[in-house]
Amino acid sequence: MSKKETPRSLYLKNLCKQFWEYKDNEFADKTEYFDGDRREKQGPPVFKKEYLDRNIICMESENRKALINKIPPRKRHRWFGSMKSSQALAQSFFANMEIYNNLCILSDLADGDGIPLFENLNWKSNNFRMELEKEVNSLGEPRPTSIDVFFDDGEYRIAIECKLSEDNIGFCSRPGLKQSESNYCDGSYKRQKGRKNRCSLSEENIKYWDFIPEIFSWKEQNDLTPCPLYKTYQLSRNILSVCVKDKKCSVENGHVIMIYDENNPSFQSKGSGMDSFRETTKSLNRNTLLRKCSWQRILGHIRGKGILPQLTRKIGQKYGF
């Protein structure tokens, strides 16, 4: 490692190298699919707008339409065309697993400590469904929470947060606003800028803090510095999305799984992503509401059962898993 390279910069460099090798092997004669001005040292390959669908791994052409339709174009993230897109990875894996009727293979998957990841889910329920980019409307948000992968059997729900190269899980955006903006927050849970509520989000009738006391150890009637929701925002919001149902909250309603790339330093023991995971977990009234698993462990589980070898091979070749 050179003096200028950090573990994260080296990780991104190696990941991009992996992507370019995959591009050269899989799309050797399809240069028209890509942004022609981009080179390896400038980041990952990026598909042109008219070829975004090619970022989704498809094994058989007759299933391409069903695979692509699992996430409508309007729900695609801004950088969906980048090979670094965690959304495209999630769609490539989970949509293929569903189309080939292999989702239930995940039922006995456990994390590194032996904790089951998909317990309580009734895979055989007539009400069972999996949805990518599931919009949750139970928290009063002006823009509904969108869950990467959402399992629901009618009684129990599991929300999955999928990460790849991200350097964190997702912070609250309000401290990043300009101080002159009315919604600005300085990162503490206290009344600011003449607001009635301690949370800027609560001021807009977003209901996070209506339910937080039933799930977390945080005391909503006290000032808190820093605000515990700041660095745990994305995971906390996902947990709320599975626990709140029909305007009622229960820790019995479901749980959340974070999936990450174990090669990513941000999701190793001292990384910011893993710090957010630990901080969220230790604040929960029931710590099994949040679980984690690497992509590598999931693919190893699938490979061990001899399921969809072409899919696991292609994902391995593309992402280095």
GIQUIQUI-V7444 format. One record per residue. RES is the residue in three letters. SS is DSSP state (H for helix, E for strand, C for the rest). OMEGA is omega in degrees with one decimal (999 if undefined). Layout:
res & ss & omega
RES & SS & OMEGA
RES & SS & OMEGA
This chain:
res & ss & omega
MET & C & 179.5
SER & C & -179.0
LYS & C & -177.0
LYS & C & -177.1
GLU & C & 173.4
THR & C & 176.0
PRO & H & -179.5
ARG & H & -179.5
SER & H & 177.3
LEU & H & 176.8
TYR & H & -179.3
LEU & H & 178.2
LYS & H & -179.6
ASN & H & 178.9
LEU & H & 178.6
CYS & H & 177.1
LYS & H & 177.2
GLN & H & -179.6
PHE & H & -178.0
TRP & H & 175.9
GLU & H & 177.9
TYR & H & 178.1
LYS & H & -178.5
ASP & H & -179.3
ASN & H & -173.8
GLU & H & -173.8
PHE & C & -175.6
ALA & C & -178.0
ASP & C & -177.6
LYS & C & -178.4
THR & H & -179.5
GLU & H & 179.3
TYR & H & -165.9
PHE & E & 171.2
ASP & C & -172.3
GLY & C & -178.3
ASP & C & -175.4
ARG & C & 178.0
ARG & C & -173.0
GLU & H & -177.0
LYS & H & -178.9
GLN & H & 179.0
GLY & C & -175.7
PRO & C & 172.8
PRO & C & 179.8
VAL & E & 178.4
PHE & E & 174.1
LYS & C & -175.2
LYS & H & -176.7
GLU & H & -179.2
TYR & H & -177.7
LEU & H & -178.1
ASP & H & -177.3
ARG & H & 176.5
ASN & H & 177.1
ILE & C & 179.4
ILE & C & -179.5
CYS & C & -176.0
MET & C & -178.1
GLU & C & -173.0
SER & H & -177.7
GLU & H & 178.5
ASN & H & -174.1
ARG & H & -177.1
LYS & H & 179.3
ALA & H & -179.6
LEU & H & -178.6
ILE & H & -175.8
ASN & C & 179.1
LYS & C & 170.7
ILE & C & 177.8
PRO & C & -179.6
PRO & H & -178.5
ARG & H & -179.0
LYS & H & 179.4
ARG & C & 176.9
HIS & C & -176.2
ARG & C & -175.4
TRP & C & 179.6
PHE & C & -177.3
GLY & C & 178.5
SER & E & 175.5
MET & C & 179.0
LYS & C & -176.5
SER & C & 176.2
SER & H & 177.3
GLN & H & 177.6
ALA & H & 176.2
LEU & H & -179.7
ALA & H & 179.1
GLN & H & 179.8
SER & H & -177.0
PHE & H & -171.0
PHE & H & 178.8
ALA & H & 176.6
ASN & H & 178.3
MET & H & 179.6
GLU & H & -177.1
ILE & H & 179.9
TYR & C & 174.0
ASN & C & -178.2
ASN & C & -178.7
LEU & H & -176.0
CYS & H & 175.8
ILE & H & -179.7
LEU & H & -170.8
SER & H & -179.3
ASP & H & 177.7
LEU & C & 177.9
ALA & E & 177.1
ASP & C & -175.8
GLY & C & 178.3
ASP & C & 178.9
GLY & C & 179.1
ILE & C & -179.9
PRO & E & -177.9
LEU & C & -174.9
PHE & C & 179.5
GLU & C & 178.4
ASN & C & -179.5
LEU & C & 179.9
ASN & C & -176.4
TRP & C & -175.9
LYS & C & 179.7
SER & C & 176.4
ASN & C & -179.1
ASN & C & -176.4
PHE & C & 174.5
ARG & E & 172.9
MET & E & 179.8
GLU & E & 174.3
LEU & E & -177.2
GLU & E & 178.6
LYS & E & 177.4
GLU & E & -179.0
VAL & E & -172.8
ASN & C & -172.4
SER & C & -172.5
LEU & C & 175.3
GLY & C & -178.5
GLU & C & 175.8
PRO & C & 171.9
ARG & C & -171.8
PRO & C & 172.5
THR & E & 177.1
SER & E & -177.7
ILE & E & -177.3
ASP & E & 179.0
VAL & E & -173.9
PHE & E & 175.2
PHE & E & -179.3
ASP & E & 177.8
ASP & C & -178.0
GLY & C & 179.9
GLU & C & -174.4
TYR & C & -178.1
ARG & E & 172.8
ILE & E & 176.7
ALA & E & -178.5
ILE & E & 175.2
GLU & E & -174.8
CYS & E & 178.3
LYS & C & 175.3
LEU & C & -175.4
SER & C & -177.5
GLU & C & 179.4
ASP & C & 173.1
ASN & C & -176.7
ILE & C & -179.7
GLY & C & -178.3
PHE & C & 172.2
CYS & C & -173.9
SER & C & -172.2
ARG & H & 176.7
PRO & H & 179.2
GLY & H & 178.2
LEU & C & 174.4
LYS & C & -178.2
GLN & C & -179.7
SER & C & -178.7
GLU & C & -174.5
SER & C & -177.6
ASN & C & -178.0
TYR & C & 175.5
CYS & C & -178.1
ASP & C & 177.8
GLY & C & 177.5
SER & C & -179.9
TYR & E & 179.2
LYS & C & -178.3
ARG & C & -178.1
GLN & C & 173.3
LYS & C & 175.1
GLY & C & -178.9
ARG & C & 178.0
LYS & C & -177.0
ASN & C & 177.5
ARG & C & -179.1
CYS & C & 177.9
SER & C & -179.9
LEU & C & 178.5
SER & H & 179.1
GLU & H & 179.3
GLU & H & 178.6
ASN & C & 171.1
ILE & C & -161.3
LYS & C & -178.8
TYR & H & -174.5
TRP & H & 172.0
ASP & H & -173.9
PHE & H & -176.8
ILE & H & -178.3
PRO & H & 179.7
GLU & H & -174.9
ILE & H & -174.6
PHE & E & 178.8
SER & C & -178.2
TRP & C & -178.9
LYS & C & -173.1
GLU & C & -178.5
GLN & C & -179.0
ASN & C & 170.3
ASP & C & -178.7
LEU & E & 179.3
THR & C & -2.9
PRO & C & 175.7
CYS & C & -177.4
PRO & C & -179.2
LEU & C & -172.9
TYR & C & -176.5
LYS & C & -178.3
THR & C & -167.8
TYR & H & -173.7
GLN & H & -179.8
LEU & H & 179.7
SER & H & 179.8
ARG & H & 176.7
ASN & H & 178.8
ILE & H & 176.8
LEU & H & -176.6
SER & H & 178.3
VAL & H & -177.1
CYS & H & -177.6
VAL & E & -178.9
LYS & E & -179.6
ASP & C & 176.4
LYS & C & 176.7
LYS & E & -176.0
CYS & E & 176.4
SER & C & 176.9
VAL & C & 178.6
GLU & C & -172.8
ASN & C & -177.3
GLY & E & 176.1
HIS & E & -175.0
VAL & E & 174.6
ILE & E & 172.3
MET & E & 176.5
ILE & E & -173.0
TYR & E & 174.9
ASP & C & -176.8
GLU & C & 174.8
ASN & C & -177.1
ASN & C & -178.4
PRO & H & -179.6
SER & H & -179.8
PHE & H & 169.6
GLN & C & -166.0
SER & C & -177.0
LYS & C & -178.0
GLY & C & -177.5
SER & H & 178.7
GLY & H & 179.6
MET & H & 174.9
ASP & H & 178.9
SER & H & 178.0
PHE & H & -179.1
ARG & H & -178.9
GLU & H & 177.8
THR & H & -176.2
THR & H & -176.4
LYS & H & -179.5
SER & H & -177.2
LEU & E & 173.8
ASN & C & 173.7
ARG & C & -170.4
ASN & H & 178.5
THR & H & 173.9
LEU & H & -179.7
LEU & E & -179.1
ARG & E & -177.7
LYS & E & 177.6
CYS & E & 178.8
SER & E & 173.0
TRP & H & -178.3
GLN & H & 179.6
ARG & H & 179.0
ILE & H & -179.4
LEU & H & 176.3
GLY & H & 177.9
HIS & H & -179.9
ILE & H & 179.2
ARG & H & -179.4
GLY & H & 178.7
LYS & C & 178.3
GLY & C & -176.8
ILE & C & 175.0
LEU & C & -178.1
PRO & H & 179.5
GLN & H & 178.8
LEU & H & -178.4
THR & H & 177.5
ARG & H & -178.2
LYS & H & 177.1
ILE & H & 177.6
GLY & H & -179.7
GLN & H & -175.9
LYS & H & -171.4
TYR & H & 178.9
GLY & C & 179.8
PHE & C & 999
